[in-house]
Structure formats: C-alpha cells, structure tokens
Amino acid sequence: MSYAVDEFGVDYPGGTFLSGDRFLACPRCRELVDAGDWKGLRDWIGPNGLDTSSRAMLFGFKAHRRGGAVELAAQAGPEEQLS
Ligand SMILES: [Zn+2]
C-alpha cells in the first residue's frame, strides 16, 4: 500500500532529493501513520539511525501527505519506500 503525497524536495549537501508522488508503506508503517504516531514511525524506521535528510523526508511526508493509504494495485509510477 502507499500514500499519495504532493511532491516535495529535501535539501542535502549534494543537492535536492525529490520525494516523488507516493510513499510505500508496510502494514506496520500504515498502522503508525494512521494512528498519527510519528515518533513511533521514526523509531520503527530507524531507532537511532535516521540522518538529517531522512528526518526531513519523514517530516515532508507528514506535511505533504494526501489522504489515507491506498492499495498498490491501483497505482503506477515512481515510488519511495518509507521503510
Ligand atoms: Zn514500513
């Protein structure tokens, strides 16, 4: 399943990384997102290991997400993996 997002960019030392227009989510990520448990999601993705760019990407996802999770079968196109 995945979440649609309005594409956004995350700056990092080498340039800007574009988010694409959807983020993949496994069932656990979906639970956490749907519960609004952003701290839990961050911990699930990388307990101590999220670098600045990854945090910015997660924050961007939170800010730019459009609606709930949808099944992948209905979609096509570039994808980003939450975890
Ligand atoms: Zn996941």
PDB file of the backbone (N, CA, C, O) and the ligand in Angstrom, with CONECT records:
HET     ZN  A 101       1
ATOM      1  N   MET A   1       0.857  -1.195   0.000  1.00  0.00           N
ATOM      2  CA  MET A   1       0.000   0.000   0.000  1.00  0.00           C
ATOM      3  C   MET A   1       0.883   1.231   0.000  1.00  0.00           C
ATOM      4  O   MET A   1       2.085   1.154   0.253  1.00  0.00           O
ATOM      5  N   SER A   2       0.286   2.331  -0.279  1.00  0.00           N
ATOM      6  CA  SER A   2       1.092   3.549  -0.326  1.00  0.00           C
ATOM      7  C   SER A   2       0.206   4.764  -0.055  1.00  0.00           C
ATOM      8  O   SER A   2      -1.023   4.689  -0.058  1.00  0.00           O
ATOM      9  N   TYR A   3       0.875   5.867   0.174  1.00  0.00           N
ATOM     10  CA  TYR A   3       0.208   7.146   0.406  1.00  0.00           C
ATOM     11  C   TYR A   3       0.589   8.115  -0.705  1.00  0.00           C
ATOM     12  O   TYR A   3       1.755   8.225  -1.082  1.00  0.00           O
ATOM     13  N   ALA A   4      -0.401   8.802  -1.211  1.00  0.00           N
ATOM     14  CA  ALA A   4      -0.114   9.863  -2.175  1.00  0.00           C
ATOM     15  C   ALA A   4       0.439  11.074  -1.430  1.00  0.00           C
ATOM     16  O   ALA A   4       0.009  11.386  -0.319  1.00  0.00           O
ATOM     17  N   VAL A   5       1.385  11.739  -2.050  1.00  0.00           N
ATOM     18  CA  VAL A   5       1.919  12.978  -1.482  1.00  0.00           C
ATOM     19  C   VAL A   5       2.033  14.015  -2.585  1.00  0.00           C
ATOM     20  O   VAL A   5       2.162  13.680  -3.763  1.00  0.00           O
ATOM     21  N   ASP A   6       1.984  15.267  -2.191  1.00  0.00           N
ATOM     22  CA  ASP A   6       2.374  16.333  -3.099  1.00  0.00           C
ATOM     23  C   ASP A   6       3.896  16.348  -3.111  1.00  0.00           C
ATOM     24  O   ASP A   6       4.531  16.494  -2.067  1.00  0.00           O
ATOM     25  N   GLU A   7       4.468  16.197  -4.278  1.00  0.00           N
ATOM     26  CA  GLU A   7       5.921  16.085  -4.359  1.00  0.00           C
ATOM     27  C   GLU A   7       6.609  17.257  -3.667  1.00  0.00           C
ATOM     28  O   GLU A   7       6.196  18.410  -3.790  1.00  0.00           O
ATOM     29  N   PHE A   8       7.648  16.933  -2.953  1.00  0.00           N
ATOM     30  CA  PHE A   8       8.430  17.969  -2.277  1.00  0.00           C
ATOM     31  C   PHE A   8       9.904  17.611  -2.395  1.00  0.00           C
ATOM     32  O   PHE A   8      10.256  16.486  -2.749  1.00  0.00           O
ATOM     33  N   GLY A   9      10.753  18.574  -2.097  1.00  0.00           N
ATOM     34  CA  GLY A   9      12.187  18.358  -2.185  1.00  0.00           C
ATOM     35  C   GLY A   9      12.828  18.446  -0.810  1.00  0.00           C
ATOM     36  O   GLY A   9      12.405  19.224   0.045  1.00  0.00           O
ATOM     37  N   VAL A  10      13.855  17.632  -0.617  1.00  0.00           N
ATOM     38  CA  VAL A  10      14.643  17.698   0.609  1.00  0.00           C
ATOM     39  C   VAL A  10      16.074  18.052   0.221  1.00  0.00           C
ATOM     40  O   VAL A  10      16.709  17.354  -0.570  1.00  0.00           O
ATOM     41  N   ASP A  11      16.564  19.139   0.787  1.00  0.00           N
ATOM     42  CA  ASP A  11      17.938  19.550   0.502  1.00  0.00           C
ATOM     43  C   ASP A  11      18.914  18.718   1.310  1.00  0.00           C
ATOM     44  O   ASP A  11      18.697  18.461   2.494  1.00  0.00           O
ATOM     45  N   TYR A  12      19.966  18.310   0.677  1.00  0.00           N
ATOM     46  CA  TYR A  12      21.055  17.645   1.382  1.00  0.00           C
ATOM     47  C   TYR A  12      22.350  18.192   0.807  1.00  0.00           C
ATOM     48  O   TYR A  12      22.316  18.911  -0.192  1.00  0.00           O
ATOM     49  N   PRO A  13      23.488  17.875   1.405  1.00  0.00           N
ATOM     50  CA  PRO A  13      24.730  18.547   0.992  1.00  0.00           C
ATOM     51  C   PRO A  13      25.031  18.452  -0.495  1.00  0.00           C
ATOM     52  O   PRO A  13      25.661  19.355  -1.046  1.00  0.00           O
ATOM     53  N   GLY A  14      24.595  17.372  -1.171  1.00  0.00           N
ATOM     54  CA  GLY A  14      24.916  17.231  -2.583  1.00  0.00           C
ATOM     55  C   GLY A  14      23.859  17.774  -3.530  1.00  0.00           C
ATOM     56  O   GLY A  14      24.055  17.734  -4.745  1.00  0.00           O
ATOM     57  N   GLY A  15      22.759  18.275  -3.020  1.00  0.00           N
ATOM     58  CA  GLY A  15      21.710  18.766  -3.907  1.00  0.00           C
ATOM     59  C   GLY A  15      20.343  18.639  -3.274  1.00  0.00           C
ATOM     60  O   GLY A  15      20.198  18.735  -2.055  1.00  0.00           O
ATOM     61  N   THR A  16      19.344  18.424  -4.110  1.00  0.00           N
ATOM     62  CA  THR A  16      17.978  18.290  -3.628  1.00  0.00           C
ATOM     63  C   THR A  16      17.412  16.948  -4.072  1.00  0.00           C
ATOM     64  O   THR A  16      17.504  16.577  -5.242  1.00  0.00           O
ATOM     65  N   PHE A  17      16.831  16.235  -3.131  1.00  0.00           N
ATOM     66  CA  PHE A  17      16.196  14.963  -3.434  1.00  0.00           C
ATOM     67  C   PHE A  17      14.696  15.179  -3.519  1.00  0.00           C
ATOM     68  O   PHE A  17      14.080  15.691  -2.584  1.00  0.00           O
ATOM     69  N   LEU A  18      14.100  14.781  -4.663  1.00  0.00           N
ATOM     70  CA  LEU A  18      12.653  14.931  -4.824  1.00  0.00           C
ATOM     71  C   LEU A  18      11.940  13.696  -4.297  1.00  0.00           C
ATOM     72  O   LEU A  18      12.402  12.567  -4.463  1.00  0.00           O
ATOM     73  N   SER A  19      10.824  13.937  -3.671  1.00  0.00           N
ATOM     74  CA  SER A  19      10.140  12.856  -2.966  1.00  0.00           C
ATOM     75  C   SER A  19       9.411  11.899  -3.896  1.00  0.00           C
ATOM     76  O   SER A  19       9.156  10.754  -3.523  1.00  0.00           O
ATOM     77  N   GLY A  20       9.071  12.348  -5.106  1.00  0.00           N
ATOM     78  CA  GLY A  20       8.123  11.583  -5.897  1.00  0.00           C
ATOM     79  C   GLY A  20       6.717  11.820  -5.360  1.00  0.00           C
ATOM     80  O   GLY A  20       6.534  12.591  -4.418  1.00  0.00           O
ATOM     81  N   ASP A  21       5.727  11.164  -5.952  1.00  0.00           N
ATOM     82  CA  ASP A  21       4.350  11.493  -5.594  1.00  0.00           C
ATOM     83  C   ASP A  21       3.671  10.431  -4.736  1.00  0.00           C
ATOM     84  O   ASP A  21       2.467  10.507  -4.494  1.00  0.00           O
ATOM     85  N   ARG A  22       4.432   9.445  -4.275  1.00  0.00           N
ATOM     86  CA  ARG A  22       3.843   8.484  -3.339  1.00  0.00           C
ATOM     87  C   ARG A  22       4.919   7.808  -2.504  1.00  0.00           C
ATOM     88  O   ARG A  22       6.069   7.653  -2.915  1.00  0.00           O
ATOM     89  N   PHE A  23       4.493   7.418  -1.324  1.00  0.00           N
ATOM     90  CA  PHE A  23       5.379   6.703  -0.412  1.00  0.00           C
ATOM     91  C   PHE A  23       4.793   5.329  -0.141  1.00  0.00           C
ATOM     92  O   PHE A  23       3.615   5.200   0.195  1.00  0.00           O
ATOM     93  N   LEU A  24       5.609   4.322  -0.287  1.00  0.00           N
ATOM     94  CA  LEU A  24       5.170   2.969   0.070  1.00  0.00           C
ATOM     95  C   LEU A  24       5.166   2.822   1.583  1.00  0.00           C
ATOM     96  O   LEU A  24       5.970   3.431   2.288  1.00  0.00           O
ATOM     97  N   ALA A  25       4.252   2.009   2.059  1.00  0.00           N
ATOM     98  CA  ALA A  25       4.198   1.745   3.490  1.00  0.00           C
ATOM     99  C   ALA A  25       3.886   0.266   3.720  1.00  0.00           C
ATOM    100  O   ALA A  25       2.984  -0.290   3.094  1.00  0.00           O
ATOM    101  N   CYS A  26       4.630  -0.356   4.613  1.00  0.00           N
ATOM    102  CA  CYS A  26       4.302  -1.716   5.022  1.00  0.00           C
ATOM    103  C   CYS A  26       3.162  -1.643   6.042  1.00  0.00           C
ATOM    104  O   CYS A  26       2.830  -0.553   6.506  1.00  0.00           O
ATOM    105  N   PRO A  27       2.558  -2.777   6.398  1.00  0.00           N
ATOM    106  CA  PRO A  27       1.420  -2.731   7.324  1.00  0.00           C
ATOM    107  C   PRO A  27       1.735  -2.033   8.645  1.00  0.00           C
ATOM    108  O   PRO A  27       0.889  -1.321   9.186  1.00  0.00           O
ATOM    109  N   ARG A  28       2.932  -2.228   9.162  1.00  0.00           N
ATOM    110  CA  ARG A  28       3.285  -1.576  10.421  1.00  0.00           C
ATOM    111  C   ARG A  28       3.396  -0.057  10.258  1.00  0.00           C
ATOM    112  O   ARG A  28       2.920   0.703  11.102  1.00  0.00           O
ATOM    113  N   CYS A  29       4.017   0.367   9.183  1.00  0.00           N
ATOM    114  CA  CYS A  29       4.100   1.811   8.937  1.00  0.00           C
ATOM    115  C   CYS A  29       2.702   2.405   8.800  1.00  0.00           C
ATOM    116  O   CYS A  29       2.421   3.488   9.313  1.00  0.00           O
ATOM    117  N   ARG A  30       1.832   1.680   8.102  1.00  0.00           N
ATOM    118  CA  ARG A  30       0.479   2.194   7.921  1.00  0.00           C
ATOM    119  C   ARG A  30      -0.221   2.364   9.263  1.00  0.00           C
ATOM    120  O   ARG A  30      -0.876   3.377   9.506  1.00  0.00           O
ATOM    121  N   GLU A  31      -0.080   1.382  10.121  1.00  0.00           N
ATOM    122  CA  GLU A  31      -0.669   1.485  11.464  1.00  0.00           C
ATOM    123  C   GLU A  31      -0.218   2.756  12.155  1.00  0.00           C
ATOM    124  O   GLU A  31      -1.021   3.501  12.716  1.00  0.00           O
ATOM    125  N   LEU A  32       1.091   2.990  12.101  1.00  0.00           N
ATOM    126  CA  LEU A  32       1.663   4.127  12.820  1.00  0.00           C
ATOM    127  C   LEU A  32       1.224   5.446  12.191  1.00  0.00           C
ATOM    128  O   LEU A  32       0.892   6.397  12.898  1.00  0.00           O
ATOM    129  N   VAL A  33       1.224   5.497  10.859  1.00  0.00           N
ATOM    130  CA  VAL A  33       0.798   6.723  10.184  1.00  0.00           C
ATOM    131  C   VAL A  33      -0.669   7.001  10.489  1.00  0.00           C
ATOM    132  O   VAL A  33      -1.045   8.122  10.830  1.00  0.00           O
ATOM    133  N   ASP A  34      -1.492   5.960  10.359  1.00  0.00           N
ATOM    134  CA  ASP A  34      -2.925   6.150  10.573  1.00  0.00           C
ATOM    135  C   ASP A  34      -3.243   6.527  12.009  1.00  0.00           C
ATOM    136  O   ASP A  34      -4.254   7.176  12.276  1.00  0.00           O
ATOM    137  N   ALA A  35      -2.382   6.123  12.935  1.00  0.00           N
ATOM    138  CA  ALA A  35      -2.562   6.484  14.334  1.00  0.00           C
ATOM    139  C   ALA A  35      -1.974   7.855  14.648  1.00  0.00           C
ATOM    140  O   ALA A  35      -2.143   8.378  15.750  1.00  0.00           O
ATOM    141  N   GLY A  36      -1.283   8.428  13.671  1.00  0.00           N
ATOM    142  CA  GLY A  36      -0.612   9.701  13.916  1.00  0.00           C
ATOM    143  C   GLY A  36       0.566   9.575  14.856  1.00  0.00           C
ATOM    144  O   GLY A  36       0.970  10.543  15.500  1.00  0.00           O
ATOM    145  N   ASP A  37       1.115   8.368  14.931  1.00  0.00           N
ATOM    146  CA  ASP A  37       2.226   8.122  15.853  1.00  0.00           C
ATOM    147  C   ASP A  37       3.561   8.343  15.132  1.00  0.00           C
ATOM    148  O   ASP A  37       4.244   7.392  14.753  1.00  0.00           O
ATOM    149  N   TRP A  38       3.911   9.603  14.954  1.00  0.00           N
ATOM    150  CA  TRP A  38       5.106   9.938  14.164  1.00  0.00           C
ATOM    151  C   TRP A  38       6.377   9.567  14.890  1.00  0.00           C
ATOM    152  O   TRP A  38       7.365   9.187  14.264  1.00  0.00           O
ATOM    153  N   LYS A  39       6.361   9.672  16.188  1.00  0.00           N
ATOM    154  CA  LYS A  39       7.544   9.232  16.935  1.00  0.00           C
ATOM    155  C   LYS A  39       7.715   7.731  16.796  1.00  0.00           C
ATOM    156  O   LYS A  39       8.825   7.233  16.607  1.00  0.00           O
ATOM    157  N   GLY A  40       6.594   7.011  16.893  1.00  0.00           N
ATOM    158  CA  GLY A  40       6.656   5.569  16.730  1.00  0.00           C
ATOM    159  C   GLY A  40       7.152   5.179  15.355  1.00  0.00           C
ATOM    160  O   GLY A  40       7.930   4.236  15.209  1.00  0.00           O
ATOM    161  N   LEU A  41       6.698   5.910  14.344  1.00  0.00           N
ATOM    162  CA  LEU A  41       7.133   5.617  12.978  1.00  0.00           C
ATOM    163  C   LEU A  41       8.627   5.879  12.827  1.00  0.00           C
ATOM    164  O   LEU A  41       9.347   5.086  12.221  1.00  0.00           O
ATOM    165  N   ARG A  42       9.072   6.965  13.365  1.00  0.00           N
ATOM    166  CA  ARG A  42      10.500   7.284  13.295  1.00  0.00           C
ATOM    167  C   ARG A  42      11.324   6.190  13.966  1.00  0.00           C
ATOM    168  O   ARG A  42      12.355   5.763  13.447  1.00  0.00           O
ATOM    169  N   ASP A  43      10.854   5.749  15.119  1.00  0.00           N
ATOM    170  CA  ASP A  43      11.573   4.691  15.842  1.00  0.00           C
ATOM    171  C   ASP A  43      11.548   3.381  15.064  1.00  0.00           C
ATOM    172  O   ASP A  43      12.527   2.635  15.042  1.00  0.00           O
ATOM    173  N   TRP A  44      10.404   3.113  14.422  1.00  0.00           N
ATOM    174  CA  TRP A  44      10.258   1.881  13.649  1.00  0.00           C
ATOM    175  C   TRP A  44      11.193   1.889  12.439  1.00  0.00           C
ATOM    176  O   TRP A  44      11.798   0.868  12.113  1.00  0.00           O
ATOM    177  N   ILE A  45      11.307   3.019  11.787  1.00  0.00           N
ATOM    178  CA  ILE A  45      12.135   3.100  10.586  1.00  0.00           C
ATOM    179  C   ILE A  45      13.620   3.014  10.938  1.00  0.00           C
ATOM    180  O   ILE A  45      14.388   2.329  10.261  1.00  0.00           O
ATOM    181  N   GLY A  46      14.012   3.705  11.986  1.00  0.00           N
ATOM    182  CA  GLY A  46      15.440   3.694  12.304  1.00  0.00           C
ATOM    183  C   GLY A  46      15.686   4.249  13.690  1.00  0.00           C
ATOM    184  O   GLY A  46      15.863   5.455  13.857  1.00  0.00           O
ATOM    185  N   PRO A  47      15.700   3.391  14.671  1.00  0.00           N
ATOM    186  CA  PRO A  47      15.714   3.835  16.071  1.00  0.00           C
ATOM    187  C   PRO A  47      16.709   4.947  16.364  1.00  0.00           C
ATOM    188  O   PRO A  47      16.335   5.957  16.960  1.00  0.00           O
ATOM    189  N   ASN A  48      17.936   4.793  15.972  1.00  0.00           N
ATOM    190  CA  ASN A  48      18.910   5.845  16.253  1.00  0.00           C
ATOM    191  C   ASN A  48      19.586   6.325  14.986  1.00  0.00           C
ATOM    192  O   ASN A  48      20.461   7.190  15.021  1.00  0.00           O
ATOM    193  N   GLY A  49      19.167   5.752  13.860  1.00  0.00           N
ATOM    194  CA  GLY A  49      19.996   5.907  12.672  1.00  0.00           C
ATOM    195  C   GLY A  49      19.522   6.893  11.634  1.00  0.00           C
ATOM    196  O   GLY A  49      20.164   7.017  10.591  1.00  0.00           O
ATOM    197  N   LEU A  50      18.433   7.600  11.860  1.00  0.00           N
ATOM    198  CA  LEU A  50      17.958   8.495  10.800  1.00  0.00           C
ATOM    199  C   LEU A  50      18.858   9.718  10.695  1.00  0.00           C
ATOM    200  O   LEU A  50      19.057  10.450  11.665  1.00  0.00           O
ATOM    201  N   ASP A  51      19.393   9.924   9.507  1.00  0.00           N
ATOM    202  CA  ASP A  51      20.198  11.117   9.306  1.00  0.00           C
ATOM    203  C   ASP A  51      19.277  12.315   9.038  1.00  0.00           C
ATOM    204  O   ASP A  51      18.056  12.177   8.970  1.00  0.00           O
ATOM    205  N   THR A  52      19.881  13.465   8.890  1.00  0.00           N
ATOM    206  CA  THR A  52      19.099  14.692   8.738  1.00  0.00           C
ATOM    207  C   THR A  52      18.181  14.623   7.522  1.00  0.00           C
ATOM    208  O   THR A  52      17.024  15.037   7.591  1.00  0.00           O
ATOM    209  N   SER A  53      18.697  14.101   6.409  1.00  0.00           N
ATOM    210  CA  SER A  53      17.880  14.042   5.197  1.00  0.00           C
ATOM    211  C   SER A  53      16.689  13.109   5.371  1.00  0.00           C
ATOM    212  O   SER A  53      15.590  13.398   4.898  1.00  0.00           O
ATOM    213  N   SER A  54      16.914  11.987   6.053  1.00  0.00           N
ATOM    214  CA  SER A  54      15.819  11.041   6.274  1.00  0.00           C
ATOM    215  C   SER A  54      14.763  11.640   7.184  1.00  0.00           C
ATOM    216  O   SER A  54      13.567  11.435   6.976  1.00  0.00           O
ATOM    217  N   ARG A  55      15.198  12.369   8.179  1.00  0.00           N
ATOM    218  CA  ARG A  55      14.239  13.044   9.051  1.00  0.00           C
ATOM    219  C   ARG A  55      13.442  14.081   8.268  1.00  0.00           C
ATOM    220  O   ARG A  55      12.231  14.213   8.444  1.00  0.00           O
ATOM    221  N   ALA A  56      14.134  14.809   7.406  1.00  0.00           N
ATOM    222  CA  ALA A  56      13.456  15.825   6.596  1.00  0.00           C
ATOM    223  C   ALA A  56      12.451  15.169   5.660  1.00  0.00           C
ATOM    224  O   ALA A  56      11.371  15.709   5.421  1.00  0.00           O
ATOM    225  N   MET A  57      12.813  13.999   5.128  1.00  0.00           N
ATOM    226  CA  MET A  57      11.903  13.293   4.229  1.00  0.00           C
ATOM    227  C   MET A  57      10.662  12.838   4.990  1.00  0.00           C
ATOM    228  O   MET A  57       9.543  12.945   4.489  1.00  0.00           O
ATOM    229  N   LEU A  58      10.867  12.335   6.194  1.00  0.00           N
ATOM    230  CA  LEU A  58       9.731  11.895   7.006  1.00  0.00           C
ATOM    231  C   LEU A  58       8.847  13.086   7.383  1.00  0.00           C
ATOM    232  O   LEU A  58       7.619  13.004   7.336  1.00  0.00           O
ATOM    233  N   PHE A  59       9.482  14.172   7.750  1.00  0.00           N
ATOM    234  CA  PHE A  59       8.723  15.381   8.096  1.00  0.00           C
ATOM    235  C   PHE A  59       7.959  15.884   6.873  1.00  0.00           C
ATOM    236  O   PHE A  59       6.809  16.310   6.986  1.00  0.00           O
ATOM    237  N   GLY A  60       8.598  15.834   5.711  1.00  0.00           N
ATOM    238  CA  GLY A  60       7.942  16.249   4.476  1.00  0.00           C
ATOM    239  C   GLY A  60       6.751  15.371   4.158  1.00  0.00           C
ATOM    240  O   GLY A  60       5.702  15.856   3.733  1.00  0.00           O
ATOM    241  N   PHE A  61       6.919  14.078   4.366  1.00  0.00           N
ATOM    242  CA  PHE A  61       5.803  13.157   4.160  1.00  0.00           C
ATOM    243  C   PHE A  61       4.627  13.533   5.054  1.00  0.00           C
ATOM    244  O   PHE A  61       3.478  13.565   4.614  1.00  0.00           O
ATOM    245  N   LYS A  62       4.933  13.814   6.303  1.00  0.00           N
ATOM    246  CA  LYS A  62       3.886  14.199   7.257  1.00  0.00           C
ATOM    247  C   LYS A  62       3.159  15.452   6.775  1.00  0.00           C
ATOM    248  O   LYS A  62       1.937  15.557   6.888  1.00  0.00           O
ATOM    249  N   ALA A  63       3.925  16.400   6.237  1.00  0.00           N
ATOM    250  CA  ALA A  63       3.358  17.679   5.841  1.00  0.00           C
ATOM    251  C   ALA A  63       2.627  17.616   4.500  1.00  0.00           C
ATOM    252  O   ALA A  63       1.705  18.396   4.262  1.00  0.00           O
ATOM    253  N   HIS A  64       3.028  16.698   3.626  1.00  0.00           N
ATOM    254  CA  HIS A  64       2.533  16.709   2.249  1.00  0.00           C
ATOM    255  C   HIS A  64       1.632  15.532   1.907  1.00  0.00           C
ATOM    256  O   HIS A  64       1.163  15.416   0.774  1.00  0.00           O
ATOM    257  N   ARG A  65       1.392  14.673   2.863  1.00  0.00           N
ATOM    258  CA  ARG A  65       0.561  13.503   2.597  1.00  0.00           C
ATOM    259  C   ARG A  65      -0.853  13.929   2.201  1.00  0.00           C
ATOM    260  O   ARG A  65      -1.408  14.889   2.735  1.00  0.00           O
ATOM    261  N   ARG A  66      -1.412  13.189   1.255  1.00  0.00           N
ATOM    262  CA  ARG A  66      -2.788  13.459   0.817  1.00  0.00           C
ATOM    263  C   ARG A  66      -3.630  12.228   1.089  1.00  0.00           C
ATOM    264  O   ARG A  66      -3.599  11.264   0.324  1.00  0.00           O
ATOM    265  N   GLY A  67      -4.372  12.260   2.167  1.00  0.00           N
ATOM    266  CA  GLY A  67      -5.318  11.198   2.443  1.00  0.00           C
ATOM    267  C   GLY A  67      -4.683   9.927   2.966  1.00  0.00           C
ATOM    268  O   GLY A  67      -3.508   9.890   3.331  1.00  0.00           O
ATOM    269  N   GLY A  68      -5.502   8.883   2.989  1.00  0.00           N
ATOM    270  CA  GLY A  68      -5.094   7.631   3.596  1.00  0.00           C
ATOM    271  C   GLY A  68      -4.368   6.713   2.640  1.00  0.00           C
ATOM    272  O   GLY A  68      -4.158   7.033   1.470  1.00  0.00           O
ATOM    273  N   ALA A  69      -3.990   5.557   3.172  1.00  0.00           N
ATOM    274  CA  ALA A  69      -3.275   4.573   2.378  1.00  0.00           C
ATOM    275  C   ALA A  69      -4.191   3.994   1.308  1.00  0.00           C
ATOM    276  O   ALA A  69      -5.389   3.815   1.526  1.00  0.00           O
ATOM    277  N   VAL A  70      -3.610   3.707   0.156  1.00  0.00           N
ATOM    278  CA  VAL A  70      -4.345   3.044  -0.908  1.00  0.00           C
ATOM    279  C   VAL A  70      -3.550   1.822  -1.349  1.00  0.00           C
ATOM    280  O   VAL A  70      -2.335   1.755  -1.165  1.00  0.00           O
ATOM    281  N   GLU A  71      -4.253   0.861  -1.932  1.00  0.00           N
ATOM    282  CA  GLU A  71      -3.578  -0.353  -2.365  1.00  0.00           C
ATOM    283  C   GLU A  71      -2.730  -0.077  -3.590  1.00  0.00           C
ATOM    284  O   GLU A  71      -3.101   0.714  -4.457  1.00  0.00           O
ATOM    285  N   LEU A  72      -1.583  -0.739  -3.648  1.00  0.00           N
ATOM    286  CA  LEU A  72      -0.653  -0.504  -4.745  1.00  0.00           C
ATOM    287  C   LEU A  72      -1.216  -0.927  -6.089  1.00  0.00           C
ATOM    288  O   LEU A  72      -0.848  -0.365  -7.120  1.00  0.00           O
ATOM    289  N   ALA A  73      -2.088  -1.892  -6.089  1.00  0.00           N
ATOM    290  CA  ALA A  73      -2.589  -2.415  -7.354  1.00  0.00           C
ATOM    291  C   ALA A  73      -3.235  -1.328  -8.200  1.00  0.00           C
ATOM    292  O   ALA A  73      -3.276  -1.432  -9.426  1.00  0.00           O
ATOM    293  N   ALA A  74      -3.740  -0.288  -7.547  1.00  0.00           N
ATOM    294  CA  ALA A  74      -4.425   0.769  -8.269  1.00  0.00           C
ATOM    295  C   ALA A  74      -3.471   1.842  -8.773  1.00  0.00           C
ATOM    296  O   ALA A  74      -3.911   2.858  -9.311  1.00  0.00           O
ATOM    297  N   GLN A  75      -2.168   1.628  -8.603  1.00  0.00           N
ATOM    298  CA  GLN A  75      -1.238   2.707  -8.873  1.00  0.00           C
ATOM    299  C   GLN A  75      -0.126   2.297  -9.823  1.00  0.00           C
ATOM    300  O   GLN A  75       0.134   1.113 -10.037  1.00  0.00           O
ATOM    301  N   ALA A  76       0.511   3.289 -10.376  1.00  0.00           N
ATOM    302  CA  ALA A  76       1.717   3.068 -11.174  1.00  0.00           C
ATOM    303  C   ALA A  76       2.588   4.292 -11.029  1.00  0.00           C
ATOM    304  O   ALA A  76       2.111   5.374 -10.689  1.00  0.00           O
ATOM    305  N   GLY A  77       3.867   4.115 -11.289  1.00  0.00           N
ATOM    306  CA  GLY A  77       4.752   5.279 -11.257  1.00  0.00           C
ATOM    307  C   GLY A  77       5.866   5.146 -10.248  1.00  0.00           C
ATOM    308  O   GLY A  77       5.972   4.127  -9.567  1.00  0.00           O
ATOM    309  N   PRO A  78       6.701   6.168 -10.144  1.00  0.00           N
ATOM    310  CA  PRO A  78       7.850   6.108  -9.231  1.00  0.00           C
ATOM    311  C   PRO A  78       7.381   6.024  -7.788  1.00  0.00           C
ATOM    312  O   PRO A  78       6.331   6.553  -7.421  1.00  0.00           O
ATOM    313  N   GLU A  79       8.170   5.359  -6.998  1.00  0.00           N
ATOM    314  CA  GLU A  79       7.768   5.119  -5.624  1.00  0.00           C
ATOM    315  C   GLU A  79       8.931   5.320  -4.675  1.00  0.00           C
ATOM    316  O   GLU A  79      10.092   5.090  -5.015  1.00  0.00           O
ATOM    317  N   GLU A  80       8.587   5.751  -3.485  1.00  0.00           N
ATOM    318  CA  GLU A  80       9.567   5.844  -2.421  1.00  0.00           C
ATOM    319  C   GLU A  80       9.157   4.923  -1.289  1.00  0.00           C
ATOM    320  O   GLU A  80       7.970   4.737  -1.022  1.00  0.00           O
ATOM    321  N   GLN A  81      10.120   4.368  -0.647  1.00  0.00           N
ATOM    322  CA  GLN A  81       9.863   3.407   0.427  1.00  0.00           C
ATOM    323  C   GLN A  81      10.065   4.098   1.760  1.00  0.00           C
ATOM    324  O   GLN A  81      11.114   4.684   2.028  1.00  0.00           O
ATOM    325  N   LEU A  82       9.035   4.017   2.589  1.00  0.00           N
ATOM    326  CA  LEU A  82       9.184   4.588   3.928  1.00  0.00           C
ATOM    327  C   LEU A  82      10.143   3.763   4.751  1.00  0.00           C
ATOM    328  O   LEU A  82      11.007   4.315   5.432  1.00  0.00           O
ATOM    329  N   SER A  83      10.012   2.475   4.704  1.00  0.00           N
ATOM    330  CA  SER A  83      10.958   1.598   5.398  1.00  0.00           C
ATOM    331  C   SER A  83      10.851   0.212   4.822  1.00  0.00           C
ATOM    332  O   SER A  83      11.561  -0.694   5.260  1.00  0.00           O
TER     333      SER A  83
HETATM  334 ZN    ZN A 101       7.224   0.036   6.963  1.00  0.00          ZN2+
END
